[in-house]
Amino acid sequence: MFRVILLQCIAALLATLVAWALGGAAAAWSALAGGAACVVPNGLFALRLAAAARRPQGTSAATFFVGEFLKVGSTVALLALAAWAYRDLVWLAMIGAVIVTLKSYFIALIWR
């Protein structure tokens, strides 16, 4: 679980480097914001599931669904915050980083 989060961090950083090389500093910051908007909620969700799995009664489907709902909501909120707060936002870089970060789990499946 945490290996996927690490892989998402690497994918977000690679997307940031590509955005920086192609579009400059504004694109790099936009890509970093997009990648972080995905990695941070995913990391918190993984921590929540790991903590729930260590409880004596274990975890439940409700824990998963509530955590997933909070993860998606916080990802959307962080993306909206980035769009609102960063005036020089490069949308293509941010959305590209989101896609690369979220689809990096395919590499994790192959890696296994």
ChimeraX attribute file (.defattr): number of C-alpha atoms within 10 A of each C-alpha:
attribute: neighborCount
match mode: 1-to-1
recipient: residues
	/A:1	12
	/A:2	12
	/A:3	10
	/A:4	19
	/A:5	22
	/A:6	14
	/A:7	17
	/A:8	28
	/A:9	21
	/A:10	15
	/A:11	24
	/A:12	29
	/A:13	19
	/A:14	18
	/A:15	26
	/A:16	27
	/A:17	19
	/A:18	17
	/A:19	25
	/A:20	19
	/A:21	12
	/A:22	12
	/A:23	14
	/A:24	13
	/A:25	16
	/A:26	17
	/A:27	25
	/A:28	25
	/A:29	22
	/A:30	27
	/A:31	31
	/A:32	24
	/A:33	26
	/A:34	29
	/A:35	32
	/A:36	23
	/A:37	26
	/A:38	26
	/A:39	25
	/A:40	18
	/A:41	20
	/A:42	25
	/A:43	19
	/A:44	15
	/A:45	21
	/A:46	20
	/A:47	14
	/A:48	15
	/A:49	18
	/A:50	15
	/A:51	12
	/A:52	16
	/A:53	14
	/A:54	10
	/A:55	9
	/A:56	7
	/A:57	8
	/A:58	11
	/A:59	16
	/A:60	11
	/A:61	8
	/A:62	9
	/A:63	15
	/A:64	16
	/A:65	11
	/A:66	11
	/A:67	19
	/A:68	16
	/A:69	13
	/A:70	16
	/A:71	22
	/A:72	15
	/A:73	13
	/A:74	17
	/A:75	22
	/A:76	14
	/A:77	13
	/A:78	19
	/A:79	21
	/A:80	12
	/A:81	13
	/A:82	18
	/A:83	18
	/A:84	10
	/A:85	10
	/A:86	13
	/A:87	9
	/A:88	12
	/A:89	19
	/A:90	19
	/A:91	14
	/A:92	14
	/A:93	27
	/A:94	28
	/A:95	17
	/A:96	19
	/A:97	30
	/A:98	27
	/A:99	17
	/A:100	18
	/A:101	26
	/A:102	18
	/A:103	13
	/A:104	19
	/A:105	17
	/A:106	10
	/A:107	13
	/A:108	16
	/A:109	9
	/A:110	7
	/A:111	7
	/A:112	5
